[in-house]
């Protein structure tokens, strides 16, 4: 709206996902390209030279890949909603709302994800019958919603106060100013850390295998327990996870560059 309202770089928390390739990662032999091509090359060589068991393992896990993506996408969408509510609550001037949001963030971030998975799965089971996958998505979303809340809070606070003041001077209510002025700008700022959280959530989704959800790891464990090829199976599982996370990190990097160019 005005020159001083240019969005400042946000100080936001970065997850532990695969590093998103930056503009400086140019050239043929970048770390991303070496890792991505290397993982695919190793997987191809293994399946060609030793189709039994490597090719058989690779044929056994595609169903698990689909389930992993379903859990990840479902959890990240729900976590974004929870995170938006938590983030707005954290910057609210209402002490009760602020206190509830802060308490949620502090408690959730202080409990390991594996414990939360078990707790929510069995807590829900005491009252209603919830399918295993739904329980897994809810548990992952509750956990990552706390981290998303902090990311969104930092993104909103990175927008200069002049933006809100200018919007209010135009006759907007505080809610309208937040929806039409602040949040659209904050969305561009928080996109990179949310991308990292998405990749981290995809990796952490392997924990849902303990809830009998047939994700990649669960399918691999089933194959290994039947064939006793534990080393070979987990080699394939690790390579599949690596290829997926590197591929997604590249997509997020491209999307980030295009949004930056558009702005």
Buried (B, 14 or more C-beta within 10 A) or exposed (E): BEEEBEBEEBEBBBBEBBBBBEEEBEEEEBEBBEBBEBBBEBBEEBBEEEEEBBBBBBEBBEEBBEBBBBBBBBBBEBBBEBBBBBBBBBBBEEEEBBEBBBEBBEEBEEEEBEEBBBEBBEEBEEEEEBEBBBBBBBBBBBBBBBBBBBBBBBBBBBBBEBBBBBBBEEEBEEEEBBEEBBBEBBBBBBBBBBBBBBBBBBBBBBBBBBBEBBBBBBBBBBBBEEBEBEEBBBBBBEBBBBBBBBBBBBEBBEBBBEEEEEE
